[in-house]
């Protein structure tokens, strides 16, 4: 049964409300929540009728979409799920869904061998696993890295549309170091993911064309900006980030050859999962191997190298060696033991 996008958004919003058992949800509350969601994601400001939400609740209770949601009314006024762990996102697929997904999976799998479709591999694995788990009624076989509590994902589509339309965003943002939030007039250029965390790259008004990367989980609100959009001066962001680990880079920042040693026990991990695509093996030594990568020096690089602990030693450049020593010195200070005489 085909369902339009607005209806799906209302179902998802109602589902999120009913999962939140820290408050009570009247019909009026659900109407307000769905109206707000439609305005935020679709730009629809006409609101939602009482009749529409009542019909949505009945549709979710039914098996027409496979939900059969256990929606009950308490105190003759408030809606909730009888099963506190229920969510429509956990609903099993019906036979028709499985048939369609199986056909889609088989169709898309034909493109796996083409380099242009490499990004499909992970998606197809997820899809095949979902179909298998549903058909066999068993545990899932693949567990992809995810963070269900990650904040800021709701801003991705808003920012994407702003990039396409080339209009500024008024962003209320508070970094981890800031004591309070600031309002920024921001021209967004690129959405970038790094280690399950999303960032938007762009320019803040008055920053003299200095690129900023804002973490979406530190954004408190976004609205359409009033300032004129500043055009992107970076021709190709894919090339701009080729010599970067993470997201931190200044325009015209030069890369450096980072040379590091790792012991024989850890070398196989670095060989099979390089720190960067530029990584190469320079030489083998007794007890370890020496590698090099061509990257800009930034916070993410330092954190990556520090994550190996004593298994990795940075040999050059000198400025990075000094920085690593300073980090380790501060780290040792956290573990000093005072012995009382």
Secondary structure, 3 states (H helix, E strand, C coil): CCCCHHHHHHHHHHHHHHHCCCCCECHHHHHHHHHHHHHHHHCCCCCCCHHHHHHHHHHHHCCCCCCCCCEEEECCCEEEECCCCCCHHHCCCCHHHHHHHHHHHHHHHCCCCCHHHCCHHHHHHHHHHHHHHHHHCCCCCCCCCCCCCCCCHHHHHHHHHHHHHCCCEEEEECCCCCCCCEEEEEEEEEEEEECCEEEEEEEECCCCCCEEEEEHHHEEEEEECCCCCCCCCCCCHHHHCCCCCCCCCCCCCCCEEEEEEEEHHHHHHHHHCCCCCCCEEEEEECCEEEEEEEECCCHHHHHHHHCCHHHEEEEECHHHHHHHHHHHHHHHHCCCCCCCC
